[in-house]
Amino acid sequence: MKNRTGIALLMFIATPLWAGSAKKAPPDAELQKQGRKVLWEQPADIASRDLMSGQGGREHFPASGATYEFVKEDLGATNPKFTVRDAQGGKWKIKLGDEARPETVATRFVWAVGFHTDEDYFLPQVRVSGLPEHVHRGQNFIDADGTMHNARLEKEPDDEKKLGIWRWSDGPFTGTREWNGLRVMMALVNNWDLKDENNTVYEIREKGIKHQRDPGLSQKEDPELIYVVSDLGAAFGPVRLDLARKSDKGDLTKFRHTTFIRRVHADRVDFAVPGAPSAFFIFNPAEYFRRRRLMWIGKNVPRDDARWIGSVLAQLSPAQIRDAFRAGGYPPEQVEAFASILQSRIRDLSEL
């Protein structure tokens, strides 16, 4: 028995715990592009923003009871993903699993205060026709008739092009108030998965039309490069990568028991997100130290900048905050609990 245990442990140590985690991010060629670079814009209408619908608004909300056509399965992501097409020919990306609810909610808060996000919606059920008899992942979320359960639908805009990634450490906004505000937003929602691969730069491809991210864009001559944190699925759970990484995202109990502000200095603030990975991951040194190297993102945030984004968040009403969690399909008792925590965190920022 001891020999078997030892062999199993050696095999475990030799096996990567996080598939693809050591993959290098592509070069930042997009930073050389000409055009107006946008990370944040003043949300003039914050008090009236619809956090049930989010950035796309009611007009883009997926039709209830509609059937989508299967296009392909995305095997490159951690969670089950599928590209589908609606009756009008528009493309959507469906994500299944534990990230569907928290990601939908997180996009509401990030967008509400002026940052750009992907256009996400949560549906308890969505039917997809033409699925293969056996999909590679997510079969447990799919009925025999193609009905998918607890799905996040992300609308794929047809008027913009994905250029690549941007880096936290050396992007065009590094050190700015807006960049610091985004760091605070990641801590606010406990989004610990801040690797650069989760950041995307989009370029507008067409002119003379009403762009869904920025309706005024058709009046501008220069192209726009939109900087987005495009994966917010690790939100509303723990502050770090831990053993339950597949099931603790959007976990109210874990979110409730986490620390928000770790330390307040005279002119700086340290947040708990992203936290150090569980010591268990020392068995995968590349992933362990990679995660530890991300911890700086939550540290040494200028106190004035943290207070500033807190003042923007404070313009949201309790009803708007609750609507964001309703948009993620959380039951009423969890909506109230999550909202109460968010309101407390916003007060903490405002009082810095």
C-alpha distance (Angstrom), angle and dihedral (degrees) to the residues before:
residue distance angle dihedral
M1 . . .
K2 3.82 . .
N3 3.80 91.2 .
R4 3.79 91.6 50.8
T5 3.79 90.9 49.5
G6 3.79 91.3 50.5
I7 3.80 92.7 49.2
A8 3.80 91.0 48.7
L9 3.80 90.8 50.4
L10 3.81 92.1 50.3
M11 3.80 90.9 49.6
F12 3.81 89.6 49.5
I13 3.81 92.8 50.7
A14 3.78 91.3 49.2
T15 3.80 93.3 49.9
P16 3.84 119.9 82.4
L17 3.80 111.9 -116.4
W18 3.77 94.8 -154.7
A19 3.79 115.2 44.8
G20 3.78 112.3 -133.1
S21 3.80 93.3 1.5
A22 3.79 93.9 131.2
K23 3.81 93.5 52.9
K24 3.78 111.5 126.1
A25 3.77 119.5 -121.9
P26 3.81 115.1 -114.6
P27 3.83 118.9 -102.6
D28 3.80 117.9 -83.2
A29 3.81 95.8 -111.7
E30 3.80 89.0 147.4
L31 3.81 90.4 68.4
Q32 3.80 88.1 70.5
K33 3.81 92.6 56.4
Q34 3.79 118.2 110.5
G35 3.77 118.7 -122.1
R36 3.76 144.5 76.1
K37 3.79 110.2 -49.2
V38 3.80 114.0 -147.5
L39 3.80 129.1 -167.5
W40 3.81 101.3 148.3
E41 3.79 137.1 10.4
Q42 3.80 129.2 -169.9
P43 3.84 108.3 -93.0
A44 3.79 98.7 -140.4
D45 3.80 92.2 178.7
I46 3.81 100.1 44.4
A47 3.82 95.7 132.0
S48 3.80 90.9 56.1
R49 3.79 100.0 39.9
D50 3.79 114.9 129.9
L51 3.80 105.5 -126.1
M52 3.80 92.1 178.8
S53 3.81 89.9 65.3
G54 3.80 100.8 27.8
Q55 3.77 127.1 -165.8
G56 3.82 96.7 -20.0
G57 3.79 95.3 51.7
R58 3.79 128.4 -146.8
E59 3.80 92.3 -59.0
H60 3.82 91.2 66.6
F61 3.80 96.6 42.1
P62 3.84 110.7 126.2
A63 3.79 111.5 -101.3
S64 3.81 113.2 -102.7
G65 3.79 112.0 -115.0
A66 3.81 94.1 9.3
T67 3.79 121.4 143.7
Y68 3.80 119.0 -132.0
E69 3.78 126.7 -154.5
F70 3.80 119.3 -123.1
V71 3.81 114.3 -118.4
K72 3.80 105.5 167.3
E73 3.78 145.3 -34.0
D74 3.81 117.5 -111.1
L75 3.80 108.3 -137.2
G76 3.79 96.8 174.4
A77 3.80 98.5 77.1
T78 3.80 131.3 79.0
N79 3.82 94.3 -122.0
P80 3.83 126.9 50.3
K81 3.82 108.8 -84.0
F82 3.78 133.7 180.0
T83 3.79 133.2 -176.0
V84 3.81 111.9 -138.4
R85 3.81 137.4 173.8
D86 3.80 127.4 -133.8
A87 3.81 126.7 -141.2
Q88 3.81 91.2 -90.7
G89 3.80 92.5 53.6
G90 3.81 95.4 -104.3
K91 3.80 117.3 143.8
W92 3.79 124.8 -128.1
K93 3.78 133.2 -179.0
I94 3.79 115.2 -138.9
K95 3.80 119.2 -154.9
L96 3.80 120.3 -167.5
G97 3.78 129.9 -168.1
D98 3.77 137.2 45.8
E99 3.83 95.5 -30.9
A100 3.81 96.6 61.0
R101 3.81 97.8 83.9
P102 3.84 101.5 37.9
E103 3.79 93.5 44.6
T104 3.80 91.9 52.8
V105 3.81 90.4 51.3
A106 3.80 95.7 44.1
T107 3.81 92.3 54.2
R108 3.84 88.7 57.6
F109 3.80 93.9 58.2
V110 3.80 95.8 41.3
W111 3.82 91.1 49.8
A112 3.82 94.3 42.4
V113 3.81 92.8 63.1
G114 3.81 95.9 47.4
F115 3.80 108.5 -85.1
H116 3.80 121.9 121.5
T117 3.79 118.9 -115.7
D118 3.77 140.1 171.7
E119 3.79 114.7 -82.9
D120 3.81 104.1 -106.1
Y121 3.80 134.2 175.9
F122 3.80 132.2 178.6
L123 3.81 122.7 -138.6
P124 3.83 124.3 -178.6
Q125 3.80 87.8 -146.0
V126 3.79 135.7 13.6
R127 3.80 126.6 172.8
V128 3.79 120.8 -137.6
S129 3.79 122.7 -169.3
G130 3.78 125.8 -153.5
L131 3.80 96.8 31.3
P132 3.81 116.3 160.8
E133 3.77 113.9 -102.7
H134 3.79 88.8 -110.5
V135 3.81 123.9 25.4
H136 3.79 120.6 -159.7
R137 3.81 95.3 -123.5
G138 3.78 139.5 12.1
Q139 3.80 97.5 34.4
N140 3.81 89.5 140.1
F141 3.82 89.6 62.8
I142 3.82 94.4 51.5
D143 3.81 129.3 77.9
A144 3.77 123.6 -144.9
D145 3.83 91.0 -101.3
G146 3.81 92.4 56.4
T147 3.80 97.1 -98.4
M148 3.80 110.1 149.9
H149 3.80 119.3 -156.0
N150 3.82 128.5 -140.9
A151 3.78 96.2 1.6
R152 3.77 132.1 176.4
L153 3.79 111.3 -147.1
E154 3.80 117.3 -158.1
K155 3.78 116.9 -167.0
E156 3.80 113.9 -134.1
P157 3.83 108.3 -142.3
D158 3.79 115.1 -134.5
D159 3.80 93.8 -153.1
E160 3.78 101.4 62.2
K161 3.79 138.9 61.5
K162 3.78 127.4 -141.3
L163 3.81 107.5 -126.5
G164 3.78 102.8 179.7
I165 3.78 139.8 -89.6
W166 3.78 135.4 -40.1
R167 3.79 124.5 -145.4
W168 3.78 127.2 -127.8
S169 3.78 92.6 -142.6
D170 3.79 102.6 49.9
G171 3.79 110.3 13.4
P172 3.82 123.3 130.3
F173 3.82 92.1 -96.3
T174 3.81 98.9 46.8
G175 3.79 110.6 136.7
T176 3.81 96.1 14.4
R177 3.79 125.1 124.7
E178 3.79 90.6 -112.6
W179 3.81 92.5 51.8
N180 3.80 90.0 50.0
G181 3.79 89.0 48.5
L182 3.79 90.1 54.6
R183 3.81 90.0 51.3
V184 3.80 88.0 54.8
M185 3.81 91.2 48.7
M186 3.80 90.3 55.7
A187 3.81 89.2 52.9
L188 3.81 91.7 45.5
V189 3.80 92.0 60.5
N190 3.84 95.9 32.5
N191 3.80 93.5 -117.7
W192 3.81 98.1 166.9
D193 3.83 97.3 167.2
L194 3.81 96.3 90.3
K195 3.78 101.6 150.1
D196 3.80 113.0 143.8
E197 3.79 92.4 -115.0
N198 3.81 87.5 72.2
N199 3.83 91.3 62.7
T200 3.81 119.3 85.5
V201 3.80 135.9 -168.9
Y202 3.82 116.4 -151.8
E203 3.80 125.5 -165.6
I204 3.80 122.3 -155.8
R205 3.81 108.5 -118.9
E206 3.81 103.3 -169.8
K207 3.77 136.4 45.3
G208 3.78 134.7 -153.6
I209 3.81 94.6 41.8
K210 3.77 134.3 98.9
H211 3.77 104.2 -95.8
Q212 3.78 113.5 -144.9
R213 3.81 94.9 -138.6
D214 3.81 94.1 46.2
P215 3.84 118.4 16.1
G216 3.81 91.1 -166.9
L217 3.80 93.4 57.1
S218 3.82 94.7 95.4
Q219 3.82 88.2 68.5
K220 3.81 93.3 56.4
E221 3.79 125.3 89.0
D222 3.80 101.6 -155.7
P223 3.80 121.9 70.3
E224 3.79 117.2 -108.1
L225 3.78 125.0 -126.7
I226 3.80 108.6 -157.8
Y227 3.83 117.0 -156.5
V228 3.80 112.9 -151.5
V229 3.81 139.8 172.6
S230 3.78 91.3 -133.1
D231 3.81 100.4 -175.3
L232 3.80 115.9 54.9
G233 3.78 96.1 153.1
A234 3.82 96.7 117.2
A235 3.82 91.8 66.7
F236 3.82 132.5 122.4
G237 3.77 98.2 25.4
P238 3.83 132.8 75.2
V239 3.80 124.7 -19.4
R240 3.79 95.7 -118.1
L241 3.77 147.9 30.6
D242 3.79 107.0 -79.1
L243 3.78 139.8 162.4
A244 3.81 94.0 -81.2
R245 3.81 93.4 54.7
K246 3.81 90.3 134.3
S247 3.79 96.3 55.7
D248 3.81 112.1 23.0
K249 3.80 101.6 74.8
G250 3.77 110.8 111.1
D251 3.80 89.4 14.2
L252 3.81 109.3 152.7
T253 3.80 95.2 -161.7
K254 3.79 93.4 53.7
F255 3.80 93.0 41.5
R256 3.81 91.4 51.1
H257 3.80 92.7 53.5
T258 3.79 98.2 48.1
T259 3.78 127.8 101.6
F260 3.80 117.9 -116.5
I261 3.81 106.2 -172.8
R262 3.79 111.8 31.9
R263 3.81 99.6 -174.7
V264 3.81 138.9 -7.2
H265 3.81 118.3 -147.8
A266 3.79 128.4 -174.4
D267 3.80 92.9 -86.7
R268 3.83 104.5 -0.6
V269 3.79 138.7 63.1
D270 3.81 129.5 -151.4
F271 3.80 117.6 -153.1
A272 3.79 126.6 -159.1
V273 3.81 93.2 -125.9
P274 2.93 123.5 117.2
G275 3.77 94.8 29.5
A276 3.79 129.3 -171.3
P277 3.81 112.5 -79.9
S278 3.76 119.4 -106.8
A279 3.81 112.3 -78.0
F280 3.79 86.4 -120.7
F281 3.81 88.2 76.4
I282 3.79 91.3 65.8
F283 3.81 82.6 91.9
N284 3.79 85.1 70.5
P285 3.84 99.6 46.7
A286 3.82 95.8 179.8
E287 3.79 92.5 56.4
Y288 3.80 94.7 38.1
F289 3.79 95.4 54.3
R290 3.77 92.8 37.9
R291 3.81 88.8 59.5
R292 3.79 92.7 45.1
R293 3.81 89.5 54.2
L294 3.82 88.8 60.3
M295 3.80 94.0 59.1
W296 3.82 92.7 90.1
I297 3.82 89.7 71.2
G298 3.80 90.2 74.8
K299 3.80 96.5 42.0
N300 3.81 134.6 84.0
V301 3.79 96.0 14.4
P302 3.82 109.0 168.7
R303 3.79 107.7 -103.9
D304 3.81 92.2 -134.8
D305 3.80 91.4 54.4
A306 3.80 92.7 48.7
R307 3.80 89.7 49.6
W308 3.81 89.9 48.0
I309 3.82 95.1 56.3
G310 3.80 87.7 43.7
S311 3.81 89.2 57.3
V312 3.80 89.7 52.1
L313 3.80 92.0 49.0
A314 3.81 90.2 47.7
Q315 3.80 88.7 67.5
L316 3.81 89.4 69.9
S317 3.79 113.9 97.4
P318 3.81 123.2 -131.6
A319 3.81 87.6 -110.3
Q320 3.81 91.9 55.4
I321 3.80 91.6 49.4
R322 3.79 90.8 51.2
D323 3.81 91.1 47.0
A324 3.80 89.7 58.6
F325 3.80 91.0 58.9
R326 3.79 91.9 42.5
A327 3.79 86.9 55.5
G328 3.82 87.3 59.8
G329 3.79 92.3 55.7
Y330 3.80 96.4 -113.6
P331 3.83 116.4 158.8
P332 3.84 116.6 -105.3
E333 3.81 96.7 -101.5
Q334 3.82 91.2 52.6
V335 3.79 91.5 45.2
E336 3.81 89.1 58.3
A337 3.80 93.9 45.5
F338 3.81 95.7 47.1
A339 3.80 91.6 45.2
S340 3.80 91.9 51.1
I341 3.81 90.8 54.1
L342 3.81 92.1 48.2
Q343 3.80 91.9 49.9
S344 3.79 90.6 50.8
R345 3.81 91.4 50.7
I346 3.80 91.6 49.0
R347 3.80 89.7 52.7
D348 3.81 89.7 50.9
L349 3.80 90.2 54.9
S350 3.78 93.9 46.4
E351 3.80 91.1 52.4
L352 3.81 97.2 51.2
